[in-house]
Amino acid sequence: MPNNLRSTSLDLLRFPLALVILTIHTFPSTGIVDAIGYEDHSTYTLFSHFCFIINAFFREQSVPIYYFISGYVFFYNVDFCKDVYIKKLHNRLHSLLIPYLVWNAIALAIVFLKGHFAPTVFNGAAEIVSNFTASDFIRAFTWIDLGAVNDQPINGVLWFVRNLIIICLLSPAIYHMVKGKNPVAIIVFGLLWLYMFNGQPLSNYIGKIPREVTMYFNYGLCSTFFYFTMGAFFSANKIDMISAFRRINKLSIVLFFSLILLQIMLYEFANIQSLITFVKSVNIIIGLFFAFNLASYLVEFKHITPNPFLAAGSFFFYVSHGLLIGNILKALIMIIKPSSSLALISTHFLAIIATITIILSTFMVIYKYSPILCQILAGRKRKK
């Protein structure tokens, strides 16, 4: 299988995966709208059902694929050694660490602007500003705990980047775990991820530790290790992932949609949450195979290629959408005042369209007129 098919398929996935994340961050997982006057979700039952369908299809599907791609690319076509490791970390300094710090600083600045200039509109921001300390400043770039926010950086979506930085630092250990086609690490991390995803707090079994430390034992980091290691396994052992995944192409299609249907049926007729969660966890893994099979099929047989602008802007889109979507959605709800489920659904889609338009328009200007700023904000490698 030609190398350009694999790389083109990976690039084709980048922006659609970011759109999926925007969608699941727009439609609440609980089906309850976070706006005054919409607390009683029983009044908007169709909206709640629609939210569940969105979650059944898309929730938790994108980030594991991003981690898989990151693990695959990190070890791709190199003989991993100390010099390669140092070079990789130098590249990640520009593609991960610097954007991570900059985007958290932007988020922190936005919170302070809200807290100082519109405290009655943004009550949460006003509380953060009034209680802010030096330790909170440090936590804002790692995880912040000011009453309402838990183990995320202040720009919440950057937990993904933070965890990716951690595992890149540990990449020599990951390489030694997977080289020689040894699947033990994948199995162990996979079982741990399934265990955590299905609601078992690992921190309960490691003694009493500060709350801040529990971040390292939560579901998110288990997801990072499992899917990054899986990608590393294919790359470090020079296994053609496209050919390997296509062996279960038809099975991945059937299982992916069958398990979505099963989740919906369980939700509608039984509502056994633990069983729904387990089915979802299995389908996240199936969805990874399905996504790559779909992308490679579109590239090879439908001759669809990724848009260079969208591929370049996928990271920018991911890290910036969380700063906009909540505010845009609340503003639209206040203006439109939707009174039915269909109106609520339409308002949420309108918020998605508005967010996409604002972000891509902003990125287009930066992409065209400021290459250096584009490199910083879009996590692009520095050109030599």
Disulfide bonds with the S-S distance in Angstrom:
none
